[in-house]
Amino acid sequence: QVQLVESGGGLVQSGGSLILSCAASGSTSSINAIGWYRQAPGKQRELVATINSGTGAFYLDSVKGRFTISRDNAKNTVYLQMNSLKPEDTAVYYCNARIGGVWQSSWGQGTQVTVSS
């Protein structure tokens, strides 16, 4: 079993930057990929970025060129560097792990990102 804890959210002005962290513990060797999701009020949760055990990464079109996902294997941590933030990036951000090709069904508390205009 894998546990994930998100951190790093906050309030930032439009155009600002934040770095989110996703710290994994437990059976981390079973993780195929880590994904960052977000959910804005009244909207469905959406996949923002993923990074797998190789060098592959995926980005939602609206964040390409602004967000960068990376990992530190020694710290079992995945980061989401968010630059040029926009008010529409405001959401609760969650991370999730893909194990055996399946994303975990449980979610953590997430971390709130608020971008003011």
Backbone as CSV, one residue per row, in Angstrom:
resi,resn,N_x,N_y,N_z,CA_x,CA_y,CA_z,C_x,C_y,C_z
1,GLN,0.842,-1.189,0.000,0.000,0.000,0.000,0.882,1.246,0.000
2,VAL,0.373,2.281,-0.662,1.126,3.523,-0.795,0.337,4.668,-0.180
3,GLN,1.035,5.504,0.556,0.425,6.712,1.104,1.071,7.931,0.451
4,LEU,0.250,8.909,0.126,0.720,10.128,-0.521,0.272,11.334,0.283
5,VAL,1.164,12.307,0.423,0.829,13.537,1.136,1.234,14.729,0.272
6,GLU,0.248,15.576,-0.021,0.492,16.765,-0.835,0.799,17.964,0.054
7,SER,1.637,18.862,-0.459,1.932,20.092,0.259,2.418,21.145,-0.719
8,GLY,2.486,22.383,-0.253,3.059,23.444,-1.058,2.083,24.439,-1.640
9,GLY,0.804,24.213,-1.438,-0.174,25.143,-1.982,-0.150,26.481,-1.255
10,GLY,-0.927,27.418,-1.771,-0.993,28.721,-1.138,-1.699,29.727,-2.008
11,LEU,-1.623,30.969,-1.595,-2.225,32.083,-2.330,-1.117,32.831,-3.070
12,VAL,-1.318,33.039,-4.350,-0.308,33.710,-5.162,-1.010,34.607,-6.162
13,GLN,-0.345,35.657,-6.558,-0.923,36.551,-7.557,-0.759,35.977,-8.951
14,SER,-1.597,36.410,-9.842,-1.503,35.985,-11.234,-0.100,36.268,-11.768
15,GLY,0.459,35.273,-12.434,1.817,35.377,-12.945,2.866,34.825,-12.007
16,GLY,2.465,34.495,-10.802,3.388,33.981,-9.812,3.673,32.504,-9.975
17,SER,4.436,31.956,-9.027,4.867,30.564,-9.088,4.658,29.873,-7.748
18,LEU,4.468,28.566,-7.818,4.401,27.715,-6.639,5.025,26.375,-6.987
19,ILE,5.529,25.698,-5.972,6.013,24.321,-6.148,5.220,23.429,-5.212
20,LEU,4.537,22.458,-5.778,3.813,21.471,-4.992,4.679,20.226,-4.817
21,SER,4.520,19.579,-3.660,5.250,18.346,-3.383,4.272,17.222,-3.092
22,CYS,4.627,16.031,-3.532,3.848,14.828,-3.262,4.823,13.805,-2.692
23,ALA,4.732,13.584,-1.382,5.641,12.660,-0.710,4.980,11.300,-0.593
24,ALA,5.673,10.275,-1.067,5.140,8.917,-1.048,5.824,8.090,0.028
25,SER,5.058,7.209,0.631,5.608,6.280,1.612,4.896,4.946,1.456
26,GLY,5.454,3.915,2.073,4.881,2.584,1.942,5.573,1.818,0.836
27,SER,4.794,1.095,0.041,5.335,0.261,-1.026,5.626,1.080,-2.279
28,THR,6.566,1.996,-2.161,6.829,2.938,-3.254,7.425,2.241,-4.480
29,SER,8.048,1.094,-4.288,8.641,0.389,-5.428,7.581,-0.144,-6.380
30,SER,6.348,-0.191,-5.926,5.259,-0.692,-6.769,4.644,0.386,-7.652
31,ILE,5.067,1.615,-7.464,4.476,2.744,-8.204,4.997,2.779,-9.641
32,ASN,4.078,2.785,-10.597,4.440,2.926,-12.012,4.531,4.384,-12.427
33,ALA,3.651,5.191,-11.839,3.586,6.608,-12.205,2.921,7.396,-11.084
34,ILE,3.196,8.680,-11.056,2.534,9.609,-10.139,1.852,10.678,-10.988
35,GLY,0.644,10.998,-10.618,-0.081,12.034,-11.338,-0.529,13.142,-10.412
36,TRP,-0.554,14.355,-10.956,-1.143,15.494,-10.255,-2.497,15.772,-10.891
37,TYR,-3.519,15.879,-10.062,-4.865,16.204,-10.481,-5.272,17.504,-9.794
38,ARG,-6.324,18.112,-10.307,-6.870,19.278,-9.617,-8.389,19.298,-9.762
39,GLN,-9.014,19.914,-8.783,-10.465,20.045,-8.818,-10.841,21.445,-8.372
40,ALA,-11.432,22.171,-9.288,-11.916,23.519,-8.989,-13.358,23.424,-8.501
41,PRO,-13.823,24.415,-7.769,-15.200,24.391,-7.263,-16.211,24.220,-8.389
42,GLY,-17.091,23.245,-8.204,-18.139,23.019,-9.186,-17.694,22.304,-10.444
43,LYS,-16.446,21.861,-10.478,-15.926,21.181,-11.669,-15.432,19.792,-11.316
44,GLN,-15.301,18.967,-12.343,-14.785,17.623,-12.120,-13.272,17.662,-11.939
45,ARG,-12.780,16.668,-11.250,-11.348,16.534,-11.079,-10.710,16.240,-12.432
46,GLU,-9.596,16.896,-12.736,-8.925,16.677,-14.006,-7.450,16.365,-13.789
47,LEU,-6.923,15.587,-14.723,-5.519,15.207,-14.665,-4.681,16.345,-15.228
48,VAL,-3.709,16.790,-14.465,-2.886,17.925,-14.853,-1.547,17.465,-15.442
49,ALA,-0.897,16.530,-14.786,0.416,16.073,-15.246,0.720,14.722,-14.635
50,THR,1.485,13.938,-15.362,1.942,12.655,-14.831,3.415,12.472,-15.150
51,ILE,4.066,11.664,-14.342,5.445,11.275,-14.605,5.544,9.799,-14.300
52,ASN,6.194,9.045,-15.196,6.277,7.609,-14.968,7.680,7.216,-14.507
53,SER,7.900,5.919,-14.418,9.162,5.426,-13.879,10.316,5.631,-14.844
54,GLY,10.004,5.940,-16.095,11.057,6.244,-17.056,11.259,7.740,-17.153
55,THR,11.226,8.264,-18.347,11.381,9.708,-18.538,10.120,10.339,-19.112
56,GLY,9.073,9.520,-19.229,7.871,10.060,-19.839,7.079,10.970,-18.916
57,ALA,6.497,12.000,-19.499,5.641,12.917,-18.758,4.482,13.335,-19.647
58,PHE,3.364,13.611,-19.007,2.161,14.086,-19.705,1.729,15.385,-19.062
59,TYR,1.224,16.305,-19.907,0.702,17.567,-19.382,-0.638,17.880,-20.029
60,LEU,-1.536,18.391,-19.220,-2.787,18.934,-19.731,-2.440,20.103,-20.656
61,ASP,-3.135,20.220,-21.767,-2.798,21.259,-22.738,-2.722,22.658,-22.116
62,SER,-3.629,22.946,-21.214,-3.696,24.305,-20.656,-2.532,24.646,-19.732
63,VAL,-1.736,23.646,-19.353,-0.595,23.922,-18.465,0.746,23.701,-19.159
64,LYS,0.725,23.215,-20.380,1.972,22.984,-21.106,2.767,24.279,-21.229
65,GLY,4.062,24.166,-20.947,4.926,25.340,-21.014,4.940,26.155,-19.742
66,ARG,4.008,25.872,-18.831,3.955,26.617,-17.557,4.253,25.707,-16.362
67,PHE,3.822,24.471,-16.422,4.016,23.515,-15.319,5.077,22.494,-15.708
68,THR,5.845,22.072,-14.708,6.839,21.022,-14.926,6.745,20.016,-13.791
69,ILE,6.615,18.751,-14.153,6.578,17.694,-13.156,7.949,17.038,-13.097
70,SER,8.409,16.734,-11.895,9.715,16.103,-11.731,9.685,15.223,-10.487
71,ARG,10.705,14.423,-10.328,10.720,13.538,-9.158,12.128,13.462,-8.577
72,ASP,12.164,13.189,-7.291,13.407,12.918,-6.568,13.257,11.533,-5.977
73,ASN,13.834,10.542,-6.632,13.659,9.160,-6.194,14.223,8.918,-4.803
74,ALA,15.295,9.609,-4.463,15.910,9.422,-3.145,14.964,9.879,-2.031
75,LYS,14.130,10.856,-2.351,13.198,11.382,-1.349,11.783,10.841,-1.537
76,ASN,11.590,9.979,-2.540,10.242,9.465,-2.848,9.240,10.604,-2.970
77,THR,9.653,11.628,-3.667,8.825,12.823,-3.786,8.714,13.252,-5.243
78,VAL,7.514,13.642,-5.627,7.254,14.196,-6.958,6.839,15.645,-6.781
79,TYR,7.368,16.495,-7.654,7.112,17.926,-7.561,6.316,18.406,-8.767
80,LEU,5.580,19.461,-8.561,4.912,20.141,-9.667,5.286,21.617,-9.565
81,GLN,6.186,22.021,-10.449,6.586,23.428,-10.512,5.557,24.154,-11.380
82,MET,4.925,25.146,-10.812,3.879,25.879,-11.522,4.308,27.328,-11.690
83,ASN,4.499,27.730,-12.923,4.889,29.106,-13.238,3.777,29.803,-14.023
84,SER,3.862,31.104,-14.093,2.890,31.909,-14.843,1.462,31.519,-14.486
85,LEU,1.213,31.415,-13.209,-0.088,30.954,-12.744,-1.192,31.923,-13.136
86,LYS,-2.356,31.351,-13.421,-3.522,32.110,-13.827,-4.663,31.861,-12.849
87,PRO,-5.603,32.762,-12.753,-6.752,32.535,-11.857,-7.458,31.215,-12.140
88,GLU,-7.484,30.788,-13.388,-8.150,29.521,-13.719,-7.385,28.299,-13.233
89,ASP,-6.179,28.485,-12.700,-5.440,27.375,-12.092,-5.877,27.148,-10.641
90,THR,-6.720,28.032,-10.128,-7.205,27.889,-8.762,-7.976,26.590,-8.598
91,ALA,-7.555,25.785,-7.628,-8.164,24.475,-7.407,-7.484,23.811,-6.220
92,VAL,-8.067,22.707,-5.784,-7.370,21.831,-4.850,-6.589,20.836,-5.701
93,TYR,-5.313,20.720,-5.425,-4.441,19.840,-6.189,-4.174,18.570,-5.377
94,TYR,-4.310,17.443,-6.060,-4.111,16.136,-5.451,-3.066,15.359,-6.249
95,CYS,-2.371,14.459,-5.571,-1.530,13.525,-6.308,-2.070,12.115,-6.104
96,ASN,-1.758,11.274,-7.048,-2.229,9.895,-7.004,-1.153,9.012,-7.604
97,ALA,-1.174,7.757,-7.249,-0.178,6.803,-7.731,-0.841,5.752,-8.612
98,ARG,-0.135,5.408,-9.680,-0.600,4.309,-10.540,0.216,3.074,-10.195
99,ILE,-0.494,2.032,-9.812,0.135,0.782,-9.392,-0.477,-0.344,-10.205
100,GLY,0.375,-1.100,-10.875,-0.135,-2.181,-11.705,-1.058,-1.689,-12.793
101,GLY,-0.835,-0.478,-13.284,-1.653,0.078,-14.351,-2.956,0.700,-13.890
102,VAL,-3.185,0.747,-12.586,-4.447,1.270,-12.049,-4.168,2.411,-11.077
103,TRP,-4.879,3.544,-11.243,-4.755,4.642,-10.300,-5.490,4.274,-9.011
104,GLN,-4.914,4.676,-7.889,-5.509,4.354,-6.599,-6.894,4.994,-6.483
105,SER,-7.781,4.314,-5.778,-9.151,4.806,-5.637,-9.296,5.799,-4.491
106,SER,-8.351,5.809,-3.570,-8.454,6.738,-2.451,-7.624,7.985,-2.729
107,TRP,-8.068,9.098,-2.158,-7.419,10.388,-2.354,-7.039,11.009,-1.017
108,GLY,-5.979,11.782,-1.037,-5.580,12.507,0.146,-6.377,13.798,0.291
109,GLN,-5.931,14.648,1.172,-6.638,15.904,1.418,-6.351,16.948,0.355
110,GLY,-5.278,16.778,-0.372,-4.931,17.747,-1.393,-4.330,19.007,-0.792
111,THR,-3.953,19.910,-1.666,-3.401,21.194,-1.238,-4.039,22.297,-2.082
112,GLN,-4.496,23.331,-1.414,-5.244,24.396,-2.082,-4.293,25.369,-2.769
113,VAL,-4.576,25.643,-4.023,-3.860,26.673,-4.779,-4.873,27.741,-5.172
114,THR,-4.600,28.954,-4.781,-5.481,30.068,-5.118,-4.668,31.145,-5.825
115,VAL,-5.095,31.492,-7.021,-4.407,32.504,-7.819,-5.317,33.720,-7.940
116,SER,-4.865,34.821,-7.422,-5.670,36.043,-7.473,-5.326,36.858,-8.719
117,SER,-6.320,37.529,-9.236,-6.113,38.316,-10.461,-5.642,39.724,-10.144
